[in-house]
Every structure is written in C-alpha cells, then in structure tokens.
Amino acid sequence: MGWKRTAAFVLLFSLASSTLLYADGTSQKIKVLFNSHELTDGAYIIDGKTYVPIRELGGMVTYNDDSKTVKFNKPNVHIFLFKGDTPFGNVNVGKLKFNVFCQIDSLTADISSVKVAITAPDGSVKSIQSQEIGNDQKDNFWFRTEDFTYEFKSAGKYSVGFYMKVAGEDNYTLISQKVITAIGN
C-alpha cells in the first residue's frame, strides 16, 4: 500500500512540475531597454514573440472599445534650444534665459494642446509654456516658446520635454525630449 501512495505522489509532482516548466517556457517576463532606458512594465516573451505594453513606447494611445481598436501615434518632433539666436546643448550651473523651438510632423492624431516642460535631475518638473491647438490643426507645424529664465541649480542632466494632449483626454503625453547637461563651476 505504501508504494502505491509514493508512486501516486511522484506521478502527481512530476505532472505539476512539467506543467510549470511548460508554462514558464511559453511565457516569460523580460527587461526591455528602449533608447538605453528601462521600460517600467518590461515585456513578455510568449511563444517566441516579444510583447511590449504600447504605452511604454512614448506615443499617444487611444482605445475604442466598440471596434476593439488601439490607435498609436508618435509624430516626429525635433527640439532645438536657443539662447537668443544661438543653439545650445550644454550649460553652466546658474540662471539661463532661453527658448525652445519644436518642429512637428507626421501627426495623425487630433490634439487639443501642446506643452513644453523641463525636468531637473531630482525629478522636479517646471512647465515652460503650453498652448491650446485650434480646429485648424495640421499634420505638421512649428511651436516656439517665449524666452524663459530657468535656474540650473546643480550639475547633471536636465530634460526638456515636448508633450501633447489628445483631444478629449485630460492628461498630456510625453512625445519627445532633449537632454541638457549642466556643468558645475
């Protein structure tokens, strides 16, 4: 009687462990680096294919439940930083008066507004300028901020971000960013 019970347990555990191995072999969570930055939610490999949450790719995402359709739009956005008429990329620690010029093309989503903001190395965000977009929106346009004075308080990498708000949505989505390196004195 003891050997039958032992055989049953061995059979049960071998079936359970083979099922776990099979499940692990078909679905595996992985770390994803996108432009050298780790994606928050990572990705999964399922049956040899990699699946990444689409919101992690930094574009505007809308979902229509009726048609079960996801729309993803990431227009081309080029950001240029100007101190007067001179472009720059690195700065010294201290105050600087500058403006941001953004060139946008390949926009296929309906948006209601745009915004430019700067993020300091400590994560604090300061809005530079936002603007509502009228009904005459085009698939390409330019956006230039007014001159803005900002204090680069410490050495490190600051990020100037260009954001868009999809029409009918409440939140802005980061579309593109430019890094400024502040150099200590």
N, C-alpha and C positions, 0 to 999 in steps of 0.2 A: 504494500500500500504506500510506503514512503517513497519508493522510486517513481510511482505514478505522479505523486504530488510534485516531486522535484522536476520531473520531465515536463509537467504542465507549466510550472513557473519558468523553466528555461525557455520553453516554446513561447510563452506569453512575453517575456522580456526580450527575446530575440525579435519577435514581431514588432514590439513597440519601438525598440531601438532602430530597426531597419526603417520604420515609418519616419522617425525623427531624422535619420540620415537622409532619406529621400526628400523630406520637406526642406531640410537645410540645403540640399543640393539644387533645388528648384527656385528658392527664394533666399536671397542673401542681401543684407543691408551693407552698403559700402559708403566710404567717404568720397566726396567729389570736390575737386579744386577747379574753380571756374575763374579764369584770369588770375590765378595764384591765390584766390580767396576761397576758403572752405565754405560750401553751401550749408546753411543751417540745418536743413532737413535731410541732407545727404541724398542717397538714391538707393534703388534696389535693382539687383540683377534677378530677373525671372526668366527661366527657360532660355538663358543665354543672351537676353536683351536687357539693356540698361534703361530704367525708368527714373526720370528726374521730375520732381514737382515743378510744374511750369512757372509758378510764381517766383521760383528761385532764380529764374533767368533774367530778371530785371526788366520786364516789359509790362505793358498794360494788359490785364487779363479780364475778360468778361465771360460770363457763363449764361447761356439761355437754356433754362430747364425744359421749356416746351419742345425745343428742337434738339436738346441734348448736344449743344454745340459750344465749344470753347473757342473764343477769339483771342488771339495773342498778337499784339502789335508792339514792335520795338523800332521806332523810327531812328534814322541816322541822326545823331546830334553831335556836332563838333563845338567844343567850348574853347574860347580864346579869352585870355586875361590881359587887360590893358591898364597900364599906369600912364595916364594921358593918352598919347598915341603910340606908346611903345609896348609891345607884348612882353610878358614875363612869365616865369615859371617858379623861380626860387626867390625868396625874400629874406631880409634880415629880421630878427625879432624886433618888434616895435609896431608903431602905427603905420598904416599904408592906405592911401586913397587910390581906389581902382574901380574899374567897371568890368562887367562880364558880357561878352558877345557870344551868342549861340546861333548856330546855323542848323536848321531842322529841315530834313527832307524824308521822303518815303513815309509820311504819316497817313495812315488809312483809318484810324480811329477818330470818332468825334470826341473832341476835348472841350472842356469849359474854361480851363485856366492853366497857366504855367507859373512856375516859381523857381527862383534860384536861391540857394542857401549854402552856408559854409559850415562844415563840421570840424571842430578842433580835435587835437589828439586825445583829449579827455572825453570825447563823445558829445560835448555840448554843441548845440546847433543854433545858428543865428540866421534868420531869414534876411536875405539881401533885398529881394523885390519879387512881387507877384503881380500877375495881370490877368484879367478876365479876357477870354477869347470870344469874339463876336460870332455871329452866324455866318459871316463871310470867310470862315476858316478855309485854308488851302492845304494841300498836301505838302507844301514846303513854305517856310517863312524864316525870318530872322527875328531875334529878340535880343535887345541890348538893354542892360540895366543902366540906371543913372549912376553917377560916381558914388561910391560907398566907402566910408572910412572904417577900417577894421583893425583891431589890435591883435597882432600875433604875439601872445603872451609868453610862449615858450617855444623852444626848438622842437621840431617834429614835423609830421606830415598832416596837412590840413586838406580837406576835400571840398571842392566846390561842386555842388550837385545841381543838376537840372531836373525838375520834376514836372509831371503833367497830371492833371485831374481829368479822368474820363467823364464825359457829360452824363449827368445823373448820379454820379458817385460822390461820396463825401471826402475821400482821402486822396492825397497825392501819391504818385508812384515815382520812385527814382528811375530815371531813364538813362542818364549818363553822368559821369563825374570826371573832374580834372584834379590832379593832386598838386598842391603847392608845398614845397619843402621850405620850412622856416629854419634859418641857420642862426645859431646863437652867436652873440658877440664875444 
